[in-house]
Amino acid sequence: MATYLLGFGNRSFFPPRYMKEAREKFSDDNFKVIIMYSEEEAKSISKRMFHRCLAYPLIAVIGPNLNVYPCSHRCYAKAGSFGSLKESTFKEIWTGKRKRSFIRRLVPSKSCPICPPQAERINEFLGFLTREATTDPTFLDWLEIWVSKKF
């Protein structure tokens, strides 16, 4: 069964009524549309104050228009995409100048309405690792030993 996740993070492109209509129209035994959180839940999500996105190297979203976006809540945003698979390969887009320029200009606390759940967890975890490594020079050595014992 194929699944498509929708969220209320980008209300300018997917207003709530359209997401509900999409779920009703397209969900069947072979395809399921899941709304990640209700409109009420989306309203209660506090805006994260990340000054930079550490998750972007780990997440890519390809829209139905074949544009590559930095995350699910940035699809179709006015900020644009990294490029189009109609014109370039994924590798060219992912390693390209347009992506690097986009990421340099991105200030999540100003330009992201909300951080998608998976990206928020990645940002929090990598932020923690960065802060610990900055304040404790032995932290990375300890982490390497801990990871090698666990895996």
Beta strands, then each sheet from edge to edge (+ up, - down):
strand 1: 2-6
strand 2: 31-35
strand 3: 61-62
strand 4: 67-69
strand 5: 83-84
sheet 1: 1+ 2+
sheet 2: 3+ 4- 5+
end
